[in-house]
Amino acid sequence: MRLFNLRTVYCFLLAVILLSGCSNSQPLLAVPEQISYDDELKIAQISQLLSKKDLDTVTRMQLILQRGIAYDSLGFKAFAQSDFSYLLSLNSEISDVYNFLGTYALRDGDFDAALVSFNTLLELDPAYTYAYLNRAITLYRTGHYQAAERDAFQFYQYDVNEPIRILWLYLIEKEIDSEAAKIELQKRYDLINDKTIYSGNIIAFYLGKISESKLMQNLQQGVENNRQLAERLCEAYFYLGKYYQSKGDNERAKMLFKYALANNIYNYVEHQQALYEMKLLEEE
């Protein structure tokens, strides 16, 4: 039994957040995403179906994949990894599984295992778009910037109007030549058809066209619900963290990475990479 109506509280908090704006001392925050009753029920129902002994192999594999994806979206990585690893024992050619297992290895800093997963995935499916991004990030983390750039550029070419693709390409290219990377960032920004989308404002901030406070104000435009706000904040705070990290302000970067994590958008690359950035900063 609930002590209060969570939906009403969430709506109230969201309204307060959207009206409050953002400043360095009072960050823009969403209500952290929570595991819902429907999420728990879905996993329970799938598990119940899997307990049946008369399931054919194909149906069993489909259910395990569905449960693994559900676990992943809720942040239950160990459970998801167990399901995905079991799937490979049944069929070693399920491309999605290699992508999930590769991202888990990448998150944990096991770059050799991550590369094996992404290489295998691309052998199975050369058109698997996000494998190029994930392999690029793996190569970026290991200092293989030229190879990372090739993969990031491949990922960018699939959709040149998506600002997040441009940002990852820039983060990698600036490790090779920061001035040339800034020039390319401007060129690619100029080619975007719709610069009003919220992630385009992140690039505008990187280029010095808008302030951080303006970025956070623009980010709120068109927000329809708390989930959407949380997703946008996860991305924005991660890239802001990378920006301040590049300026040598590690304390501010660490704070921003924490804000990115606070939204609980577990299946976003920005959440996973913010977690890894925190690990690196804490080791320093």
C-alpha positions as CSV (number, residue, x, y, z in Angstrom):
1,M,0.0,0.0,0.0
2,R,1.4,3.4,-1.0
3,L,1.5,6.2,1.5
4,F,0.9,8.8,-1.2
5,N,0.2,9.1,-4.9
6,L,3.6,8.8,-6.5
7,R,2.3,10.1,-9.9
8,T,1.0,13.3,-8.3
9,V,4.3,13.8,-6.5
10,Y,6.3,13.2,-9.7
11,C,4.2,15.7,-11.7
12,F,4.6,18.3,-8.9
13,L,8.3,17.8,-8.7
14,L,8.7,18.0,-12.5
15,A,6.8,21.2,-12.6
16,V,9.0,22.7,-9.9
17,I,12.1,21.5,-11.8
18,L,11.0,23.1,-15.0
19,L,10.2,26.4,-13.4
20,S,13.4,26.6,-11.3
21,G,15.9,26.8,-14.2
22,C,19.5,25.9,-13.6
23,S,22.5,27.6,-12.0
24,N,25.9,26.3,-10.8
25,S,24.7,26.2,-7.2
26,Q,21.2,24.7,-8.0
27,P,21.4,22.1,-10.8
28,L,18.5,21.1,-12.9
29,L,17.4,17.7,-11.8
30,A,14.7,15.2,-12.7
31,V,13.1,12.7,-10.4
32,P,15.5,9.7,-10.7
33,E,13.8,6.9,-12.8
34,Q,12.4,4.2,-10.6
35,I,11.6,0.5,-11.1
36,S,7.9,0.3,-11.6
37,Y,5.4,-2.4,-10.7
38,D,4.9,-3.1,-14.4
39,D,8.7,-3.6,-14.8
40,E,8.8,-6.1,-12.0
41,L,5.6,-7.8,-13.2
42,K,7.1,-8.2,-16.7
43,I,10.2,-9.9,-15.4
44,A,8.1,-12.2,-13.1
45,Q,5.8,-13.2,-16.0
46,I,8.7,-14.0,-18.3
47,S,10.4,-16.0,-15.5
48,Q,7.2,-17.9,-14.9
49,L,6.9,-18.8,-18.6
50,L,10.5,-19.9,-18.6
51,S,9.8,-22.4,-15.8
52,K,7.6,-24.4,-18.1
53,K,9.4,-27.6,-19.2
54,D,7.5,-28.0,-22.5
55,L,9.0,-24.8,-24.1
56,D,10.7,-25.2,-27.4
57,T,14.2,-23.9,-27.8
58,V,13.3,-20.9,-30.0
59,T,10.6,-19.7,-27.7
60,R,12.9,-20.2,-24.7
61,M,15.6,-18.1,-26.4
62,Q,13.2,-15.3,-27.2
63,L,12.0,-15.1,-23.6
64,I,15.5,-15.1,-22.2
65,L,16.5,-12.3,-24.6
66,Q,13.4,-10.3,-23.6
67,R,14.2,-10.8,-19.9
68,G,17.8,-9.9,-20.4
69,I,16.9,-6.7,-22.1
70,A,14.4,-5.9,-19.3
71,Y,17.1,-6.5,-16.7
72,D,19.5,-4.3,-18.6
73,S,17.1,-1.4,-18.8
74,L,16.6,-1.5,-15.0
75,G,20.3,-1.6,-14.2
76,F,20.4,-5.3,-13.2
77,K,23.5,-5.9,-15.2
78,A,24.6,-9.1,-13.5
79,F,21.2,-10.8,-14.1
80,A,21.2,-9.5,-17.7
81,Q,24.8,-10.8,-18.3
82,S,23.8,-14.2,-17.0
83,D,20.9,-14.4,-19.4
84,F,22.9,-13.2,-22.3
85,S,25.8,-15.6,-21.6
86,Y,23.3,-18.5,-21.4
87,L,21.8,-17.5,-24.8
88,L,25.3,-17.7,-26.4
89,S,25.5,-21.3,-25.2
90,L,22.3,-22.0,-27.1
91,N,23.2,-19.9,-30.2
92,S,26.5,-18.2,-30.7
93,E,25.2,-16.0,-33.6
94,I,22.8,-13.6,-31.8
95,S,24.3,-10.2,-32.6
96,D,22.4,-8.2,-30.0
97,V,23.9,-10.4,-27.2
98,Y,27.5,-9.5,-28.2
99,N,26.6,-5.8,-28.1
100,F,25.2,-6.1,-24.6
101,L,28.1,-8.2,-23.3
102,G,30.6,-5.9,-25.0
103,T,29.1,-2.8,-23.2
104,Y,29.3,-4.6,-19.9
105,A,33.0,-5.4,-20.5
106,L,33.6,-1.8,-21.6
107,R,31.9,-0.5,-18.5
108,D,34.1,-2.7,-16.3
109,G,37.3,-1.7,-18.1
110,D,37.8,-5.1,-19.6
111,F,38.7,-3.7,-23.0
112,D,40.1,-6.9,-24.5
113,A,36.8,-8.7,-23.8
114,A,34.9,-5.7,-25.1
115,L,36.8,-5.7,-28.4
116,V,36.3,-9.4,-28.9
117,S,32.5,-8.9,-28.5
118,F,32.3,-5.9,-30.8
119,N,34.6,-7.5,-33.4
120,T,32.5,-10.7,-33.4
121,L,29.3,-8.6,-33.6
122,L,30.5,-6.8,-36.7
123,E,31.6,-10.0,-38.3
124,L,28.0,-11.3,-37.8
125,D,26.4,-8.0,-38.8
126,P,28.6,-5.3,-40.5
127,A,25.6,-2.9,-40.5
128,Y,25.1,-3.0,-36.7
129,T,25.3,0.7,-36.2
130,Y,26.0,1.0,-32.5
131,A,28.7,-1.6,-32.6
132,Y,30.9,1.1,-34.3
133,L,30.2,3.6,-31.5
134,N,30.9,1.0,-28.8
135,R,34.1,-0.2,-30.4
136,A,35.2,3.4,-31.0
137,I,34.7,4.1,-27.3
138,T,36.7,1.0,-26.4
139,L,39.6,2.0,-28.7
140,Y,39.3,5.6,-27.3
141,R,39.7,4.3,-23.8
142,T,42.8,2.3,-24.7
143,G,44.5,5.2,-26.5
144,H,44.0,3.9,-30.1
145,Y,42.7,7.2,-31.3
146,Q,43.2,6.7,-35.0
147,A,41.3,3.4,-35.1
148,A,38.6,4.9,-32.7
149,E,38.2,7.9,-35.1
150,R,37.5,5.5,-38.0
151,D,34.8,3.7,-36.1
152,A,33.3,7.0,-34.8
153,F,33.3,8.5,-38.3
154,Q,31.5,5.3,-39.6
155,F,28.9,5.7,-36.8
156,Y,28.5,9.4,-37.6
157,Q,27.9,8.7,-41.3
158,Y,24.8,6.7,-40.5
159,D,23.1,9.9,-39.4
160,V,25.0,13.2,-39.9
161,N,22.1,15.1,-38.3
162,E,22.4,13.4,-34.9
163,P,24.5,15.7,-32.5
164,I,25.5,12.9,-30.2
165,R,27.3,11.2,-33.0
166,I,29.1,14.4,-33.7
167,L,30.1,14.9,-30.1
168,W,31.7,11.4,-29.8
169,L,33.6,12.0,-33.0
170,Y,34.8,15.3,-31.6
171,L,35.8,13.8,-28.2
172,I,38.0,11.3,-30.0
173,E,39.4,13.6,-32.7
174,K,40.5,16.2,-30.1
175,E,42.9,13.6,-28.6
176,I,44.6,13.5,-32.0
177,D,44.6,17.3,-32.9
178,S,42.4,19.6,-30.7
179,E,42.5,22.5,-33.1
180,A,41.6,20.5,-36.1
181,A,38.8,18.7,-34.1
182,K,37.3,22.1,-33.2
183,I,37.2,23.1,-36.8
184,E,35.5,19.8,-37.8
185,L,33.1,20.2,-35.0
186,Q,32.0,23.5,-36.3
187,K,31.7,22.2,-39.9
188,R,29.6,19.2,-38.8
189,Y,27.4,21.5,-36.6
190,D,26.8,23.7,-39.6
191,L,25.5,20.7,-41.6
192,I,22.8,19.8,-39.0
193,N,19.4,20.3,-40.5
194,D,17.7,21.2,-37.2
195,K,20.0,22.9,-34.7
196,T,17.1,23.6,-32.3
197,I,17.0,20.0,-31.0
198,Y,18.3,19.9,-27.4
199,S,21.5,17.8,-28.1
200,G,22.4,20.4,-30.8
201,N,22.6,22.9,-28.0
202,I,25.4,20.8,-26.3
203,I,27.5,21.3,-29.4
204,A,26.6,25.0,-29.4
205,F,27.9,25.2,-25.9
206,Y,31.1,23.4,-26.8
207,L,31.6,26.0,-29.6
208,G,31.0,28.9,-27.3
209,K,27.8,30.0,-29.0
210,I,25.6,29.7,-25.8
211,S,26.3,29.6,-22.1
212,E,25.8,26.6,-19.8
213,S,22.7,28.2,-18.2
214,K,21.2,28.8,-21.7
215,L,22.0,25.2,-22.6
216,M,20.0,24.0,-19.6
217,Q,17.2,26.3,-20.3
218,N,16.9,25.2,-23.9
219,L,17.1,21.5,-22.8
220,Q,13.7,21.9,-21.0
221,Q,11.9,23.0,-24.1
222,G,9.4,20.4,-25.3
223,V,9.8,18.1,-22.3
224,E,6.7,16.0,-22.0
225,N,7.5,13.8,-19.0
226,N,10.0,13.0,-16.3
227,R,11.6,10.1,-18.3
228,Q,12.3,12.4,-21.2
229,L,13.9,15.0,-18.9
230,A,16.0,12.4,-17.2
231,E,17.3,11.1,-20.5
232,R,18.2,14.6,-21.7
233,L,19.9,15.4,-18.4
234,C,21.9,12.2,-18.4
235,E,23.3,13.1,-21.8
236,A,23.8,16.8,-21.1
237,Y,25.6,16.4,-17.8
238,F,27.9,13.7,-19.2
239,Y,29.1,15.9,-22.0
240,L,29.4,18.9,-19.7
241,G,31.5,16.8,-17.5
242,K,33.8,15.9,-20.4
243,Y,34.0,19.6,-21.3
244,Y,35.1,20.7,-17.9
245,Q,37.4,17.7,-17.6
246,S,39.2,18.8,-20.8
247,K,39.6,22.2,-19.1
248,G,41.4,20.6,-16.1
249,D,38.4,21.2,-13.7
250,N,38.2,17.7,-12.4
251,E,36.1,18.6,-9.4
252,R,33.4,20.1,-11.5
253,A,33.6,17.3,-14.0
254,K,33.1,14.8,-11.1
255,M,30.1,16.6,-9.9
256,L,28.6,16.6,-13.4
257,F,29.2,12.9,-13.9
258,K,27.4,12.3,-10.6
259,Y,24.4,14.3,-11.9
260,A,24.4,12.2,-15.1
261,L,24.3,9.0,-13.0
262,A,21.6,10.4,-10.7
263,N,19.0,10.1,-13.4
264,N,19.2,6.2,-13.4
265,I,19.1,6.0,-17.2
266,Y,21.0,2.7,-17.1
267,N,20.9,1.7,-20.7
268,Y,22.4,5.0,-22.0
269,V,26.0,5.0,-23.1
270,E,26.4,8.3,-21.2
271,H,25.4,6.7,-18.0
272,Q,27.8,3.8,-18.4
273,Q,30.7,6.2,-19.4
274,A,29.9,8.6,-16.6
275,L,30.4,5.7,-14.2
276,Y,33.7,4.8,-15.8
277,E,34.8,8.5,-15.7
278,M,34.0,8.5,-12.0
279,K,36.2,5.4,-11.5
280,L,39.1,7.1,-13.3
281,L,38.8,10.3,-11.3
282,E,38.6,8.5,-8.0
283,E,41.7,6.5,-8.8
284,E,43.5,9.8,-9.4
